[in-house]
Amino acid sequence: MSYAEVAAKGPKQSPEEVGISHRAPPVPSLPHDESESASLIDVDSPHVTSVKSDFQDQKVKTETQAGRIEHEAEDKARAAAEKAADAAEKAKKKAVTQGKGVKDALKKDGRKLSENRDNPVVVGNAVVWGVATVAIGYGAYQKHTEGKLDWKLASTVAGFVGAFAVADYFGSK
C-alpha cells in the first residue's frame, strides 16, 4: 500500500486548512546597496583593510595574493630558463660527440666500399638498390598524380621492400 492511499483514508482537511497549507509565508529580505563597503582582513598585514563590495569579482583579491602570484611566475620563468639552458648544453654535447662518431663511421664505410669495389656482390647490391629506389620513386609519383597513392599502397610497398632487404641481406652473406 502506498503513502498516497494511506493518506487518502485519513480525515479530510477543512477548507480553511486547505487554503493555509498551500500558501507559504513570505520570505523576509534585506535591501541590497552596491555602494556599501565590505571589510576584508588580510592576515599577513598589520592593519585591517577596507575594500569595495565587488572584490569577489576581482582576479587578485589581496596584496599577499598578488605577491605570491608574482613570485610563482618568477620561479616558473627561472626554472624554464634553467631547463632550456640544460637542454641546449646537452644537445651541444650530443652533437659534438655524434659529429665525431658520424665522421668516423663515414670514413670507415668509405674505406670498406673502396676495398670492396671489385666485389661483384657489393656492385650488384648497389645497382639493384639504385634501380629499386628509382622504380619505387617513379611508381609513387605516378600513383600520386593519378590520385591513387594512399597509406595502404605505401605500407604494402614498404613491406615488400623490407622482405626484399632481408632476403638480400641473407643472400649477400
C-alpha positions in Angstrom: 0.0 0.0 0.0 1.4 3.4 -0.9 1.6 6.5 1.2 -1.0 8.3 -1.0 -3.5 5.5 -0.4 -3.0 5.7 3.4 -3.3 9.5 3.4 -6.5 9.3 1.3 -8.1 7.1 4.0 -7.4 9.6 6.8 -9.6 12.5 7.9 -10.3 15.2 5.4 -9.0 18.8 5.9 -11.3 21.7 6.3 -11.4 24.4 3.6 -9.5 26.8 5.9 -6.7 24.2 6.5 -6.5 23.6 2.7 -6.1 27.3 2.0 -3.4 27.8 4.7 -1.4 24.7 3.8 -0.9 25.7 0.2 0.5 29.1 0.9 4.0 29.5 2.3 4.8 32.6 4.4 6.6 35.4 2.6 10.4 35.2 2.7 12.0 38.2 4.6 14.5 40.1 2.5 17.0 42.9 3.2 17.6 45.8 0.8 21.0 45.5 -1.0 23.1 48.6 -1.7 26.1 48.3 -4.1 27.7 51.4 -2.7 28.4 49.8 0.7 32.0 48.7 1.5 32.8 45.4 3.0 35.7 44.7 5.3 38.3 42.1 4.5 41.1 41.3 6.9 44.4 40.5 5.4 46.1 38.2 7.9 49.6 39.0 6.7 49.3 42.7 7.1 49.5 44.6 10.4 46.3 46.6 9.7 42.7 46.0 8.6 41.9 46.9 5.0 38.5 48.1 3.8 37.7 47.0 0.2 34.8 47.6 -2.2 31.9 45.2 -2.3 32.9 43.9 -5.8 36.2 42.4 -4.6 34.8 38.9 -5.2 34.8 39.7 -9.0 38.5 40.7 -8.9 41.0 38.2 -10.1 43.5 39.1 -7.3 41.9 40.0 -4.0 44.8 40.9 -1.7 48.3 42.3 -1.9 49.6 39.0 -0.4 47.9 37.0 -3.2 49.4 39.4 -5.8 52.9 39.0 -4.3 52.5 35.2 -4.2 51.4 35.1 -7.9 54.3 37.3 -8.9 56.8 35.1 -7.0 55.4 31.9 -8.6 55.7 33.5 -12.1 59.3 34.4 -11.4 60.1 30.9 -10.1 58.5 29.3 -13.2 60.4 31.6 -15.5 63.7 30.8 -13.7 63.0 27.1 -13.8 62.1 27.2 -17.5 65.3 29.2 -18.3 67.4 26.7 -16.4 65.8 23.7 -18.1 66.3 25.3 -21.6 69.9 26.0 -20.8 70.5 22.4 -19.6 68.7 21.1 -22.7 70.8 23.3 -25.0 74.0 22.2 -23.3 73.1 18.5 -23.6 72.2 19.0 -27.3 75.5 20.7 -27.9 77.5 17.9 -26.2 75.5 15.3 -28.1 76.1 17.0 -31.4 79.8 17.2 -30.7 80.0 13.5 -29.8 77.8 12.4 -32.6 79.7 14.5 -35.1 82.9 12.7 -34.3 81.1 9.3 -34.5 79.4 10.1 -37.8 82.7 11.3 -39.4 84.5 8.2 -38.2 81.7 5.9 -39.4 81.6 7.6 -42.8 85.3 7.2 -43.2 85.1 3.6 -42.1 82.3 2.9 -44.6 84.1 4.7 -47.3 87.2 2.6 -46.8 85.1 -0.6 -46.7 83.4 0.4 -50.0 86.8 1.3 -51.6 88.2 -2.0 -50.5 85.2 -4.0 -51.9 84.6 -2.1 -55.2 85.8 -5.2 -57.1 83.4 -7.5 -55.2 80.5 -8.4 -57.5 78.1 -8.8 -54.6 78.7 -5.1 -53.4 78.4 -3.8 -57.0 75.3 -5.9 -57.6 73.7 -4.7 -54.4 74.5 -1.1 -55.3 72.9 -1.5 -58.8 69.9 -3.4 -57.5 69.1 -0.9 -54.7 69.7 2.1 -57.0 67.3 0.7 -59.6 64.7 -0.3 -57.0 64.8 3.2 -55.4 64.3 4.9 -58.8 61.5 2.5 -59.7 59.7 2.9 -56.4 60.0 6.7 -56.6 58.7 6.8 -60.1 55.8 4.5 -59.3 54.9 6.5 -56.2 54.9 9.7 -58.3 52.7 8.1 -61.0 50.2 6.9 -58.3 50.2 10.4 -56.7 49.4 12.1 -60.0 46.6 9.7 -60.6 45.3 10.3 -57.0 45.6 6.6 -56.1 48.5 6.9 -53.6 47.3 6.0 -50.2 48.6 4.6 -46.9 47.5 1.1 -47.8 49.6 1.1 -51.0 52.6 2.7 -49.3 52.6 0.2 -46.5 52.3 -2.7 -48.9 55.3 -1.5 -50.9 57.2 -0.8 -47.7 56.5 -4.4 -46.6 57.9 -5.8 -50.0 61.0 -3.6 -49.7 61.6 -4.9 -46.2 61.1 -8.5 -47.3 63.5 -7.9 -50.2 66.0 -6.3 -47.9 66.0 -9.3 -45.6 66.4 -11.7 -48.5 69.2 -9.6 -50.0 71.0 -9.5 -46.6 71.0 -13.2 -46.2 71.7 -13.8 -49.9 74.7 -11.5 -49.9 76.3 -13.2 -46.9 
